[in-house]
């Protein structure tokens, strides 16, 4: 399975985008601002590239979550619910509705995405995230 995150535009404190699964639009995304150079936790979006996605236990959230692996110079990147830039802390937020610098209906978007990723992993598929 391939998740494709296409970054569309940034505001003064966040970057909005579209997430597709195998070429079919799934939801909107919200991340920290894209900046040149090394990722700074809680301040910058993860670098464009290709990353493996797994589902594992989050110590912080105390539940199974999607985990973005092998982000250069950072760990613990998750795909999770949230609506505003302050909710990202370097992670990728998903939602069904896009605002100017926010997303909403995040929990339904996350639930739908999580189920698809979990099913793919259950079938033995690898899941990858490609960010452009």
N, C-alpha and C positions, 0 to 999 in steps of 0.2 A: 504494500500500500504506500502511496506517495501523497503526503500532505504538502501542498504548495502554498507558501505564504508570500503574497505579492504586496509589498509595501507601496502604498499609494501616495500619501502625503503626511507631512509632519506639521505640528503646531509648535508653539514655543516650548512645550513640555511633553509631547507624546507623538507617536507615529501610528497612523491608522493603516489598515490593510485588509486584504481579502484572503480567506483560506479556502482552498479547494482540495477535494480528495479525488485523486486519479482524474483530474481535469474537470470535475464538477463542483461548482461553487457550494460551499458549506456554511460559512459564517464570516462575520467581520472580526478583525483583530485590533487590539490596542497594545502597544509596547512603549517602553521608554523611547526617548528621542534617539535617532540614529546619528552617531557622531563618529568622526574619523578617529582611528587609533584603538588602543586596547579597551576592552569592556570594563566599565567601572560599575560595580554592584549598585543597583538602585538608581543609576543615573543614565545608563546608556543601553540601547537595544543590543541584542547579541549580533555578532557579525553575520553578514550574508554568507550562506554556505549550505552544506548538506549535513544533517545530524540525524542520528538514530533516535527513535522514540521507543521507550519501554514504559510499562506500568509497574510501579513499585510503591512501597510504603513511604510516605512522607513523614518524617519525624516531626516536623513543624505542624503539619495539618492533621496528623494522626489518622490518615486514611490512604487508600490506594489512589494514586494520581499518575497522570502522564508526565514523564520525565524526559527532558531533552539532554542527551548525553554528549560529552566531549566538546563542550563550548570552550574555546581557548581562554585560559586564565580565569575561569569561573566554573562553579558547580552549583547544583541545586536548582537549575532552571526548570520550571514547571509550566504546563498549560493549565490554566485554572480560571475560575469565575472572578469577575471584578468589573467595575464600570468606569473608573477614573484613573488618570495617571498615577495617583498616589497608591493605587491598589496593585501596581505591577511589581515593584521591587525587583525589576530586571526580568520578570517572567512575561509570558505571552497570555493576554486575556482574550477571551472569545465572547461574542455576543451576536444577537440576531438583528439588532437595530443600531445604526451608526448615527452619532451626533457630530458636532463640530470638533470636540476634543474629548469624546466619551463614547461608550457603547452601553447598550442596555439589553435586557432579556438574556443575561449572561448565563444563568443557571440552566435554562432549557437548551441553549446552544452547547454548553459544556456537556450536558447529559447525552445529547445526541451524538456529539463527536466522540466522547469517551466510549460509548457503546460500540461504535463502529471500529474504533482502534482496538478495543478489547476483543471483539469478535475476530478481527484480522489476526491478532496475535494468537488467539485460541485455535485458529486454523493453521498455525505454523508459519504465517507470513511475517516477514520483517516489515517494520513501519519506519519510514524515513520522512523527515521534514526538510524541504528545500526552501530556503529563504532568498528572495531576490529583491 
